[in-house]
Amino acid sequence: MTSYEIRSLVLGHLQRGGQPTPTDRILATRFGSAAVRAIENGETNVMVAIQANRIITVPLSEAVANRKQVPLDSDVILSAREIGISFGD
């Protein structure tokens, strides 16, 4: 209908953000290990987070207690809109 060729594709890792760096891989390992330790320790309803370079668990209720908003005029929002991302408004 638009006279443009349209293709569907599944975004791969490189398209989403590039190859992971060694730091990315180490952080992912630390998060994964901490999540397994939390399960082994019987912790439930928590998420792992990094705080001052330490991996900690945070109760989900605490993580979602305060809404964290990005200002509508921030460059992140403006850039997203410019490339066609819709926020439903």
N, C-alpha and C positions, 0 to 999 in steps of 0.2 A: 504493500500500500504506500510505502514511502519512497520507493524506487532505490533504496539503499540495500546493499547486501547485509543481511543480519546473520550473526553467528552466535551460538550459545557455547559457553565454555565454563569449565570448573576452574576456579583460580588455584593455581599451584603455589607452592611456598615462595618461589622467586617473584611471582606477580604480586603476592600479598606484602612482601617486605624484604625480599632478598634472602640470601643464604644466612643461616644463623652463624653468629660469631662464636668463638670459644666461650666468651662470657655468657652469651645466650644459652649455650648448651650446659654450662656449669650451673647457671641459675635454674634452669628447668630441672636438672638433676637434684638440686637442693630442695626445690619445691616438691618434687615427686617423693623424695625421701622423707621430707617432713610430713607430707600427707599420709604416707604409710605408717610412720611413727605415731601420728595422731590416732589412726585407726587402731593400731596395736595397743595404745594407751586407753582405748575406750572413749576417746573424744568424739562427740557427735555434734552436728549443727555448727561446725566451725569451718573456716577457710584458712589457708596458709597465706602469709603475707611477709613482706620484707620490711623491717624497721631498723634503721641504723645498722644496716648490713647484717642483721640477725634475722633468721627465719622464725616467725612466731605463728601461733594460731590465734585467730580472732573469732569470737562468737558471731554467727551470721546476724543475729539480732543487733549486735553493735555495729557491724559493717553496714547495715542498711538503715540504721536509726536516723541518720542525718542525710538528707538529700544533697547530693553534690551536683551543682549545676554549672554548665559552661555558659558564659555570657553569650547572648545571641549575636552580639557584634564582634565576637572574638574572631581572629583570623582563621582558626580551625573551622568554625561554623561557616564563615564566608567562603573559604576554600572548598569545603565540601559541597556547598550549594552551587558553586561555580562549575564543578565537574558533574553536576546532575544528581547529587544525593538528596533525597527527599526526607524530611523529618516529620512528615504527616501534617504539616500546618499550611 
